[in-house]
């Protein structure tokens, strides 16, 4: 098979060799990353996001009234998410954390 100016062989042995080479490369990369992280931990570096560092301003901050109105009109959280251009879990979490629902729920 020819793609552009490069001739690519698709026989089984060549494909198996390429798959092995890519797998070996990925394994070496994972080992290097693991070693680097272990070295940083040994040096006492704290890895990851600090606890409580999530942003206080959410993507839906300022849209509480609009969301309440949509929920009052029995619009589903999935539909609200589509309207606002966010994931449905974002709407669900925002409603649970910021908007007290009536006892009947939505």
N, CA and C of each residue as an Amber inpcrd file, in Angstrom:
protein
   318
   0.8380000  -1.1710000   0.0000000   0.0000000   0.0000000   0.0000000
   0.8900000   1.2440000   0.0000000   0.4910000   2.2680000  -0.7280000
   1.2850000   3.4870000  -0.7890000   0.4430000   4.6470000  -0.3030000
   0.9470000   5.3690000   0.7150000   0.3130000   6.5720000   1.2400000
   1.2520000   7.7270000   0.9650000   0.8540000   8.6300000   0.0870000
   1.7450000   9.7360000  -0.2600000   2.9770000   9.1770000  -0.9330000
   4.1470000   9.4290000  -0.3490000   5.3950000   8.9490000  -0.9290000
   5.9840000   7.8070000  -0.1220000   5.2750000   7.3470000   0.8990000
   5.8190000   6.3100000   1.7630000   5.1390000   4.9920000   1.4450000
   5.9240000   3.9780000   1.2530000   5.3710000   2.6520000   1.0090000
   5.2340000   1.9570000   2.3660000   4.0240000   1.5140000   2.6790000
   3.7520000   0.8860000   3.9580000   3.4070000  -0.5760000   3.7160000
   4.1610000  -1.4590000   4.3480000   3.9020000  -2.8880000   4.2190000
   2.8550000  -3.2860000   5.2540000   1.8860000  -4.0710000   4.8260000
   0.8330000  -4.4840000   5.7480000   0.8310000  -5.9880000   5.9830000
   1.9740000  -6.6400000   5.7290000   1.9890000  -8.0820000   5.9990000
   1.9720000  -8.3120000   7.5070000   1.5430000  -9.4940000   7.9180000
   1.2920000  -9.7870000   9.3290000   2.5310000  -9.5850000  10.2010000
   3.6800000 -10.0320000   9.7370000   4.9060000  -9.9250000  10.5390000
   5.2900000  -8.4660000  10.7810000   5.1680000  -7.6360000   9.7600000
   5.4960000  -6.2190000   9.9090000   4.5560000  -5.5480000  10.9070000
   3.2830000  -5.8560000  10.8020000   2.2980000  -5.2720000  11.7070000
   2.5870000  -5.7090000  13.1380000   2.8930000  -6.9900000  13.3480000
   3.2150000  -7.4890000  14.6870000   4.4680000  -6.8130000  15.2440000
   5.4720000  -6.6170000  14.4030000   6.7050000  -5.9530000  14.8490000
   6.4330000  -4.5020000  15.2480000   5.6100000  -3.8090000  14.4660000
   5.2790000  -2.4260000  14.7960000   4.4880000  -2.3520000  16.1040000
   3.5400000  -3.2640000  16.2790000   2.7570000  -3.2850000  17.5150000
   3.6650000  -3.5470000  18.7070000   4.6060000  -4.4550000  18.5740000
   5.5520000  -4.7460000  19.6510000   6.4020000  -3.5180000  19.9600000
   6.8790000  -2.8360000  18.9130000   7.7290000  -1.6620000  19.1050000
   6.9600000  -0.5400000  19.8090000   5.7170000  -0.3030000  19.4040000
   4.9130000   0.7350000  20.0550000   4.6330000   0.3710000  21.5040000
   4.3330000  -0.8920000  21.7580000   4.0820000  -1.3400000  23.1240000
   5.3040000  -1.1710000  23.9980000   6.4750000  -1.5250000  23.4620000
   7.7210000  -1.3910000  24.2090000   8.0230000   0.0800000  24.5000000
   7.7780000   0.9350000  23.5260000   7.9900000   2.3700000  23.7130000
   7.0800000   2.9100000  24.8170000   5.8210000   2.5000000  24.8150000
   4.8760000   2.9520000  25.8380000   5.3050000   2.4620000  27.2160000
   5.7770000   1.2310000  27.3010000   6.2220000   0.6850000  28.5880000
   7.4270000   1.4530000  29.1240000   8.3690000   1.7640000  28.2630000
   9.5490000   2.5360000  28.6690000   9.1300000   3.9210000  29.1540000
   8.2050000   4.5510000  28.4330000   7.7320000   5.8780000  28.8190000
   7.0550000   5.8340000  30.1920000   6.1920000   4.8240000  30.4250000
   5.5330000   4.6850000  31.7330000   6.5600000   4.5080000  32.8440000
   7.5940000   3.7000000  32.5860000   8.6390000   3.4860000  33.5980000
   9.3800000   4.7820000  33.9100000   9.6990000   5.5560000  32.8870000
  10.3990000   6.8280000  33.0980000   9.5460000   7.7890000  33.9180000
   8.2590000   7.8520000  33.6080000   7.3590000   8.7320000  34.3550000
   7.2560000   8.2730000  35.7990000   7.0980000   6.9620000  36.0180000
   7.0020000   6.4270000  37.3820000   8.2630000   6.7250000  38.1810000
   9.4170000   6.5610000  37.5570000  10.6870000   6.8470000  38.2420000
  10.7910000   8.3240000  38.6040000  10.3860000   9.1900000  37.6770000
  10.4570000  10.6330000  37.9400000   9.5280000  11.0190000  39.0860000
   8.3130000  10.4530000  39.1080000   7.3740000  10.7510000  40.1910000
   7.8860000  10.2130000  41.5210000   8.4780000   9.0220000  41.5030000
   9.0260000   8.4500000  42.7380000  10.1710000   9.3140000  43.2600000
  11.0150000   9.8190000  42.3590000  12.1280000  10.6780000  42.7550000
  11.5970000  11.9730000  43.3850000  10.5430000  12.5590000  42.7860000
   9.9570000  13.7840000  43.3290000   9.3630000  13.5320000  44.7170000
   8.6670000  12.3840000  44.8800000   8.1010000  12.0570000  46.1970000
   9.2110000  11.8910000  47.2240000  10.3030000  11.2420000  46.8250000
  11.4310000  11.0390000  47.7320000  12.0520000  12.3690000  48.1440000
  11.9950000  13.3560000  47.2560000  12.5240000  14.6840000  47.5690000
  11.5570000  15.4730000  48.4410000  10.3630000  14.9270000  48.6700000
   9.3990000  15.5930000  49.5270000   8.4670000  16.5400000  48.7980000
   8.4760000  16.4870000  47.4820000   7.5940000  17.3570000  46.7050000
   6.1730000  16.8090000  46.7910000   5.2220000  17.6740000  47.1090000
   3.8220000  17.2650000  47.1660000   3.2750000  17.2890000  45.7500000
   2.7570000  16.1500000  45.2980000   2.2600000  16.0370000  43.9280000
   0.7420000  16.1870000  43.9090000   0.2250000  16.6600000  42.7930000
  -1.2120000  16.7790000  42.6260000  -1.7390000  18.1330000  43.0570000
  -3.0370000  18.3010000  42.8730000  -3.6970000  19.5490000  43.2320000
  -3.8750000  19.6110000  44.7410000  -3.5550000  20.7380000  45.3600000
  -3.7550000  20.8640000  46.8050000  -5.2350000  20.7120000  47.1620000
  -5.4970000  20.1360000  48.3290000  -6.8760000  19.9640000  48.7860000
  -7.5500000  21.3210000  48.9130000  -8.7970000  21.3730000  48.4760000
  -9.5730000  22.6050000  48.5890000  -9.2090000  23.6600000  47.5700000
  -8.4370000  23.3000000  46.5370000  -8.0080000  24.3200000  45.5800000
  -8.9300000  24.4240000  44.3760000 -10.0190000  23.6650000  44.3760000
 -10.9590000  23.8080000  43.2650000 -11.4800000  25.2300000  43.2470000
 -11.7380000  25.7380000  42.0730000 -12.2110000  27.1090000  41.9430000
 -13.5130000  27.3440000  42.6880000 -13.6410000  28.4850000  43.2870000
 -14.8640000  28.8350000  44.0180000 -15.9480000  29.3070000  43.0560000
 -15.5480000  29.8040000  41.8950000 -16.5110000  30.2590000  40.9020000
 -16.7340000  29.0930000  39.9310000 -17.9610000  28.6490000  39.8400000
 -18.3120000  27.5270000  38.9760000 -18.7220000  28.0510000  37.6070000
 -18.7880000  27.1480000  36.6380000 -19.1630000  27.5430000  35.2820000
 -20.5780000  28.0960000  35.2210000 -21.4090000  27.6840000  36.1680000
 -22.8070000  28.1110000  36.1360000 -23.1110000  29.2390000  37.1110000
 -22.0800000  29.7560000  37.7860000 -22.2920000  30.8720000  38.7120000
 -22.8940000  32.0410000  37.9380000 -23.9280000  32.6290000  38.5180000
 -24.6070000  33.7470000  37.8700000 -25.8010000  33.3170000  37.0420000
 -25.9890000  32.0080000  36.8710000 -27.1170000  31.5120000  36.0830000
 -28.1380000  30.8000000  36.9630000 -28.0580000  31.0650000  38.2790000
 -28.9490000  30.3930000  39.2210000 -30.4140000  30.6510000  38.8950000
 -30.7650000  31.9150000  38.6010000 -32.1590000  32.2790000  38.3270000
 -32.6760000  31.5490000  37.0890000 -31.8360000  31.4950000  36.0590000
 -32.2380000  30.8210000  34.8200000 -32.4510000  29.3280000  35.0690000
 -31.5540000  28.7250000  35.8300000 -31.6670000  27.2890000  36.1230000
 -32.9050000  27.0220000  36.9740000 -33.1430000  27.8640000  37.9920000
 -34.3460000  27.7070000  38.8250000 -35.6120000  27.8020000  37.9820000
 -35.6440000  28.7690000  37.0670000 -36.8140000  28.9540000  36.2190000
 -37.0370000  27.7240000  35.3370000 -35.9660000  27.2000000  34.7530000
 -36.0860000  26.0210000  33.9020000 -36.5410000  24.8060000  34.7100000
 -35.9750000  24.6420000  35.9050000 -36.3910000  23.5240000  36.7610000
 -37.8600000  23.6680000  37.1560000 -38.3050000  24.8940000  37.4310000
 -39.7040000  25.1320000  37.7950000 -40.6440000  24.7780000  36.6470000
 -40.1560000  24.9170000  35.4150000 -40.9540000  24.5700000  34.2350000
 -40.7510000  23.1060000  33.8360000 -40.2030000  22.3180000  34.7480000
 -40.0320000  20.8700000  34.5700000 -39.0960000  20.5100000  33.4090000
 -38.1050000  21.3750000  33.1280000 -37.0970000  21.0700000  32.1160000
 -36.0720000  20.1560000  32.7840000 -35.6900000  19.0870000  32.0940000
 -34.7600000  18.1200000  32.6930000 -33.3590000  18.7200000  32.8160000
 -32.5880000  18.1560000  33.7110000 -31.2050000  18.6240000  33.8880000
 -30.3870000  18.3730000  32.6220000 -30.6940000  17.2800000  31.9120000
 -30.0000000  17.0200000  30.6430000 -30.2790000  18.1320000  29.6340000
 -31.5400000  18.5480000  29.5340000 -31.9070000  19.6070000  28.5900000
 -31.2780000  20.9330000  29.0090000 -31.2510000  21.2010000  30.3090000
 -30.6220000  22.4380000  30.8050000 -29.1340000  22.4350000  30.4440000
 -28.5020000  21.2930000  30.6170000 -27.0770000  21.1900000  30.2810000
 -26.8490000  21.4850000  28.8040000 -27.6980000  20.9310000  27.9440000
 -27.5570000  21.2080000  26.5050000 -27.7450000  22.6920000  26.2180000
 -28.7450000  23.3090000  26.8530000 -29.0060000  24.7420000  26.6310000
 -27.8220000  25.6080000  27.0660000 -27.1840000  25.2190000  28.1670000
 -26.1030000  26.0440000  28.7230000 -24.7190000  25.6250000  28.2170000
 -24.6640000  24.5450000  27.4510000 -23.3940000  24.1180000  26.8700000
 -22.4320000  23.5080000  27.8740000 -22.9840000  22.7840000  28.8690000
 -22.1410000  22.1070000  29.8540000 -22.5750000  20.6500000  29.9570000
 -21.8050000  19.8570000  30.6680000 -22.1330000  18.4510000  30.8610000
 -23.2830000  18.3320000  31.8600000 -24.0770000  17.2840000  31.7190000
 -25.2320000  17.1020000  32.6010000 -24.8140000  16.9400000  34.0530000
 -23.6390000  16.3500000  34.3010000 -23.1610000  16.2160000  35.6780000
 -22.8320000  17.5800000  36.2840000 -22.3810000  18.5140000  35.4430000
 -22.0970000  19.8610000  35.9290000 -23.3830000  20.5040000  36.4530000
 -24.4610000  20.3490000  35.7090000 -25.7500000  20.9070000  36.1440000
 -26.2130000  20.2010000  37.4110000 -26.1270000  18.8770000  37.4380000
 -26.5730000  18.1320000  38.6110000 -25.8270000  18.5200000  39.8730000
 -24.5120000  18.6140000  39.7700000 -23.6940000  19.0000000  40.9170000
 -24.0100000  20.4260000  41.3470000 -24.1480000  21.3250000  40.3880000
 -24.4360000  22.7210000  40.7010000 -25.7710000  22.8530000  41.4200000
 -26.7730000  22.1390000  40.9360000 -28.1070000  22.1960000  41.5590000
 -28.0320000  21.6360000  42.9760000 -27.3510000  20.4990000  43.1330000
 -27.2660000  19.8660000  44.4520000 -26.5360000  20.7610000  45.4520000
 -25.4740000  21.4350000  45.0140000 -24.6640000  22.2390000  45.9270000
 -25.1820000  23.6520000  46.1340000 -25.9070000  24.2140000  45.1630000
 -26.2460000  25.6330000  45.2230000 -27.7260000  25.9740000  45.2380000
 -28.5650000  25.0780000  44.7880000 -29.9880000  25.3930000  44.6920000
 -30.7880000  24.4120000  45.5180000 -31.3440000  24.8720000  46.6320000
 -32.1810000  23.9650000  47.4170000 -33.4400000  23.6230000  46.6390000
 -33.6850000  22.3310000  46.4820000 -34.8660000  21.8840000  45.7530000
 -36.0580000  21.7630000  46.6880000 -37.2720000  21.9460000  46.1540000
 -38.4430000  21.7050000  46.9810000 -38.5060000  20.2430000  47.3760000
 -39.2700000  19.9340000  48.4110000 -39.3070000  18.5650000  48.9370000
 -39.6680000  17.5370000  47.8940000 -40.4850000  17.8960000  46.9310000
 -40.8780000  16.9640000  45.8690000 -39.7410000  16.6480000  44.9220000
 -38.7370000  17.5250000  44.8730000 -37.5910000  17.3290000  43.9800000
 -37.9770000  17.5830000  42.5360000 -37.0140000  17.3200000  41.6460000
 -37.2440000  17.4910000  40.2100000 -36.8480000  16.2360000  39.5270000
